[in-house]
Amino acid sequence: DFQKGLEPATTTQDGSALRILIVHTRWNTPIVQGLVDGAKKTMIEQHNVKPENIVIESVPGAYELPFAAKKLLEVSQIRAAEGASDLIGNVNLLDGLNLNSPTTSSTGTAPPVSGGAKGSRQAFDAVICIGVLIKGSTMHFEYICEAVSQGIMRVGLDSGVPVIFGVLTCLNEEQALSRAGLDKDGRGHNHGIDWGSGAVEMALLKNR
Ligand SMILES: O=c1[nH]c(NC[C@H](O)[C@H](O)[C@H](O)CO)c([N+](=O)[O-])c(=O)[nH]1
């Protein structure tokens, strides 16, 4: 069982250049929202991730998390490559980088990343998949937990982008509330905090 103080110690890291995707489910929404808020707040306040560089998407349930993470990662990587090709498209080999072109900034880097989820061309540096599975009276829970954990691991390994497993697999609602820091006696710990720190740490490791 979770014992306070055993979670991984985290120091502040420089997340200021990172773009992070959070995909969350629409099951057990008050608990999921607490976890999402914990991850987002930690990334912004402790690790200096820019709010406009945190993109939040939702899916019906935990079983949909791996597909959404895979798909949204792919789209972000294609858009980033398009951005780079726009830049390359403006290189006039005869006289070097055409710095007068409207699509390159004075430093000849890719077009300035316009803030916000839709406009940015920066690929995601990490994904956090957040969901809450609570056991019912059938084996449905076991099958989903296994499929989702294997699926999320596979997206990370296949894409080369770290995907944080932010899925609580609980035997009852009390366990879930405690792990989102929403339990009445306040003895719990919001695991979203650890997932936010983990996403920044693994994104920086990917970018080394
Ligand atoms: O996110 C969850 N999805 C759940 N089921 C839905 C599943 O994730 C898929 O959305 C559904 O099977 C359609 O693919 C849950 N339960 O069934 O208990 C649950 O607790 N949490």
The ligand as a Tripos MOL2 file, in Angstrom:
@<TRIPOS>MOLECULE
LIG
   21    21     1     0     0
SMALL
NO_CHARGES

@<TRIPOS>ATOM
      1 O1        -11.4440    4.1550  -17.5300 O.2       1 LIG1
      2 C1        -12.1600    3.2140  -17.1930 C.ar      1 LIG1
      3 N1        -12.7870    2.4680  -18.1420 N.ar      1 LIG1
      4 C2        -13.5790    1.4340  -17.7840 C.ar      1 LIG1
      5 N2        -14.1910    0.7370  -18.7610 N.pl3     1 LIG1
      6 C3        -14.3240    1.2430  -20.1310 C.3       1 LIG1
      7 C4        -13.1410    0.8480  -21.0100 C.3       1 LIG1
      8 O2        -11.9570    1.5320  -20.6060 O.3       1 LIG1
      9 C5        -13.4200    1.2200  -22.4710 C.3       1 LIG1
     10 O3        -13.6670    2.6170  -22.5550 O.3       1 LIG1
     11 C6        -14.6230    0.4600  -23.0190 C.3       1 LIG1
     12 O4        -14.4040   -0.9290  -22.8140 O.3       1 LIG1
     13 C7        -14.8190    0.7170  -24.5220 C.3       1 LIG1
     14 O5        -13.6560    0.3510  -25.2280 O.3       1 LIG1
     15 C8        -13.7340    1.0910  -16.4380 C.ar      1 LIG1
     16 N3        -14.5220   -0.0100  -16.0160 N.pl3     1 LIG1
     17 O6        -15.1300   -0.7380  -16.8580 O.2       1 LIG1
     18 O7        -14.6090   -0.2850  -14.7630 O.3       1 LIG1
     19 C9        -13.0600    1.8820  -15.4570 C.ar      1 LIG1
     20 O8        -13.1480    1.6580  -14.2110 O.2       1 LIG1
     21 N4        -12.2960    2.9180  -15.8710 N.ar      1 LIG1
@<TRIPOS>BOND
     1     1     2 2
     2     2     3 ar
     3     2    21 ar
     4     3     4 ar
     5     4     5 1
     6     4    15 ar
     7     5     6 1
     8     6     7 1
     9     7     8 1
    10     7     9 1
    11     9    10 1
    12     9    11 1
    13    11    12 1
    14    11    13 1
    15    13    14 1
    16    15    16 1
    17    15    19 ar
    18    16    17 2
    19    16    18 1
    20    19    20 2
    21    19    21 ar
@<TRIPOS>SUBSTRUCTURE
     1 LIG1         1 GROUP 0 **** ****
